[in-house]
Amino acid sequence: MSCKSKYKSVIIDDEPIAIRVIQEHLEKFENIECLKGFTKAIDAIEILNKEKIDLLFLDINMPGISGIEFLKTLKNPPKVIFTTAYRNFAVDAFELDALDYLVKPISFERFLKAINKFLSQAEIIQTSESAEIQEKDYIILKSDKKNYKIKFDEILFVESLDNYIKVHTKDLSIICYERLSGIEDELPNNNFIRIHRSYIINLSKIDVFTSAYVEIGERKFTIGRNYKDDVLKRLN
């Protein structure tokens, strides 16, 4: 995978056994990471809002709110693979641009077909986005009714402040109404990497690093557990 080393996935299914089956299938794919499985759709809202999730495995027939109803509430949903014991929801699922529709019990062969479909589409999107980003060497940041043109090589790191981000350069810091996952998509992958749920750093600005943290100037940043493998691979 040239543009992105790992895709992030989340599972929502009210049956813990179904979650375990999908997790076991996903373990066979080094380039797809399962961040978490949820038995209640509402519990997944926070991670879907804060993280850049690439793939969502979503059950349909669940108590409280169905998978289809839940998907309609998401503003910018990831790619979705529906997982269900019922075949009669397929039309509704594909009308919501679902990537695939898997009927339980899910065999690995059928699961593999769905994953290959996801990877094919994801690679095309990543290649296109990466090419577009590489054509420019700056980003436009909106803050306090002003537009700031900041070159990529001037950015030291970006930190998350709930629904805001703070972009740090050597000379100034700019606070913008944006999620960290949003600016992550706008930064070139070869220069920047997310090392923690709250931080993206410029690789060229690192002064010191260990297996547990990196340092940029006087700032020390802990490498998050979910990001460690990818970060250390890039740093080494």
C-alpha positions in Angstrom: 0.0 0.0 0.0 1.8 3.1 -1.2 -0.3 5.9 0.3 -1.4 4.6 3.7 0.0 1.7 5.7 -3.1 0.9 7.7 -6.8 1.5 7.3 -8.9 1.8 10.4 -12.1 0.0 11.0 -14.9 -0.2 13.6 -17.5 -2.9 14.2 -21.0 -2.3 15.4 -23.1 -5.4 16.1 -25.3 -6.3 19.1 -24.0 -9.8 19.1 -20.5 -10.1 20.7 -19.9 -13.4 18.9 -20.5 -11.7 15.5 -18.0 -9.0 16.5 -15.4 -11.7 17.4 -15.9 -13.4 14.0 -15.2 -10.2 12.1 -12.2 -9.4 14.3 -10.8 -12.8 13.6 -11.2 -12.4 9.9 -9.6 -8.9 10.1 -6.6 -10.3 11.9 -5.6 -11.9 8.6 -5.1 -8.5 7.0 -2.1 -6.5 8.1 -3.2 -3.3 6.5 -6.6 -3.1 8.2 -6.8 -2.3 11.9 -9.9 -2.9 14.0 -9.9 -0.1 16.6 -13.0 -1.4 18.5 -16.2 -3.4 18.4 -19.4 -2.0 19.9 -22.6 -3.8 20.8 -24.6 -0.4 20.8 -24.4 1.9 17.9 -24.7 5.1 20.1 -21.4 4.1 21.9 -19.5 4.3 18.6 -20.4 7.9 17.9 -17.4 9.4 19.7 -14.8 7.3 17.9 -16.5 7.9 14.6 -16.3 11.7 15.2 -12.8 11.9 16.6 -10.9 9.3 14.5 -10.5 9.0 10.7 -12.4 5.7 10.3 -12.0 4.2 6.8 -14.3 1.2 7.1 -17.4 0.4 9.3 -18.9 -3.0 9.7 -22.5 -2.4 10.6 -25.2 -4.8 11.7 -28.7 -3.9 10.6 -31.3 -5.4 13.0 -30.2 -4.0 16.4 -32.3 -2.8 19.4 -32.8 0.9 19.9 -31.7 2.0 16.4 -31.1 -0.1 13.3 -27.9 0.0 11.4 -29.6 1.7 8.4 -31.1 4.4 10.6 -27.8 4.9 12.4 -25.9 5.3 9.1 -28.4 8.1 8.0 -27.4 10.1 11.1 -23.7 10.2 10.2 -22.6 13.4 8.4 -19.5 12.0 6.7 -19.7 8.2 7.1 -16.8 5.9 6.2 -17.2 3.1 3.7 -19.8 0.6 5.1 -20.1 -3.1 4.9 -23.4 -4.2 6.3 -23.5 -7.5 8.3 -26.8 -9.1 9.0 -28.8 -12.3 9.4 -31.5 -11.0 7.1 -31.4 -10.8 3.3 -34.4 -8.5 2.9 -32.6 -5.3 3.7 -30.1 -5.4 0.8 -32.0 -2.9 -1.4 -32.1 -0.3 1.5 -28.4 -0.9 2.2 -27.2 -0.3 -1.3 -29.4 2.8 -1.7 -27.2 4.2 1.1 -24.1 3.4 -1.1 -23.0 0.5 1.1 -19.8 -1.1 -0.1 -21.2 -4.6 0.5 -23.8 -6.7 2.2 -22.7 -9.8 4.1 -25.2 -12.3 5.4 -24.4 -14.2 8.6 -22.8 -16.6 9.1 -20.0 -14.8 7.2 -17.5 -17.2 5.6 -13.9 -15.9 5.2 -14.2 -16.4 1.4 -17.1 -14.0 1.2 -15.5 -11.7 3.7 -12.3 -11.6 1.6 -14.3 -10.6 -1.5 -15.8 -7.6 0.4 -12.4 -6.6 1.7 -10.8 -6.7 -1.7 -13.6 -4.4 -3.0 -12.9 -2.0 -0.2 -9.1 -2.0 -0.8 -9.5 -1.4 -4.5 -11.7 1.6 -3.9 -9.6 2.9 -1.0 -6.4 2.7 -3.1 -7.9 4.7 -5.9 -9.1 7.4 -3.5 -5.8 7.6 -1.6 -3.7 7.8 -4.8 -6.0 10.6 -6.1 -5.9 12.6 -2.9 -2.1 12.1 -2.5 -1.5 13.4 -6.0 -3.7 16.4 -5.4 -1.9 17.3 -2.2 1.6 16.9 -3.7 0.8 19.5 -6.3 0.9 22.3 -3.7 3.2 23.0 -0.8 0.9 24.9 1.5 -2.4 24.7 3.3 -5.0 27.4 3.9 -6.1 27.7 7.6 -9.2 29.7 8.6 -9.0 31.4 12.0 -10.7 34.4 13.5 -12.2 35.5 10.1 -8.8 35.4 8.5 -7.2 33.0 6.0 -3.6 31.9 6.7 -1.4 30.5 4.0 1.0 28.1 5.8 3.6 26.1 4.0 3.8 22.4 4.9 7.5 22.7 5.8 6.7 25.4 8.3 4.4 23.2 10.4 5.9 21.6 13.5 2.9 19.7 14.7 -0.9 19.8 15.0 -2.8 19.1 18.2 -6.5 18.4 18.8 -8.6 20.6 21.1 -11.9 18.7 21.0 -13.7 20.2 18.0 -10.8 22.5 17.3 -7.2 22.1 16.2 -4.1 24.1 17.0 -1.5 24.3 14.2 2.0 25.1 15.5 4.8 26.7 13.5 8.1 28.1 14.7 6.6 31.7 14.7 3.0 31.3 15.5 0.1 29.0 16.5 -3.3 29.0 14.8 -6.5 27.7 16.3 -9.1 26.5 13.7 -12.5 25.0 14.0 -11.6 21.6 12.5 -11.2 18.0 13.6 -7.8 16.5 13.6 -8.9 13.8 11.2 -10.0 16.6 8.8 -6.6 18.3 8.6 -4.9 14.8 8.5 -6.5 14.3 5.0 -5.0 17.7 3.8 -1.4 17.1 4.9 1.0 15.1 2.7 1.5 11.6 4.0 5.2 11.5 3.2 5.9 14.4 5.6 3.3 14.1 8.3 2.2 11.2 10.6 -0.4 10.9 13.3 1.4 9.6 16.4 -1.5 9.9 18.9 -5.2 10.5 18.9 -4.4 14.1 19.7 -1.2 14.8 17.7 0.1 14.9 14.1 3.7 15.7 13.7 6.0 16.8 10.9 8.6 14.0 10.5 11.3 16.4 9.3 11.0 18.4 12.5 11.7 15.5 14.9 14.9 16.1 17.0 14.8 13.0 19.2 12.7 9.8 19.2 12.4 6.5 21.2 9.9 3.7 21.0 7.7 5.6 23.5 7.9 9.3 22.4 9.3 11.9 20.0 10.7 15.3 20.7 10.3 18.5 18.6 12.3 21.3 20.3 11.3 21.4 23.9 8.0 19.5 23.4 7.8 15.8 24.0 4.9 13.7 22.5 3.9 10.3 23.7 3.4 7.8 20.9 -0.1 6.3 21.2 -0.5 2.6 21.5 -2.7 2.2 18.4 -0.2 4.2 16.3 3.1 2.8 17.6 3.7 0.1 15.0 3.1 2.5 12.1 5.1 5.3 13.7 8.2 3.2 14.5 8.1 1.7 11.0 8.2 5.2 9.5 10.9 6.5 11.9 13.2 3.6 11.4 
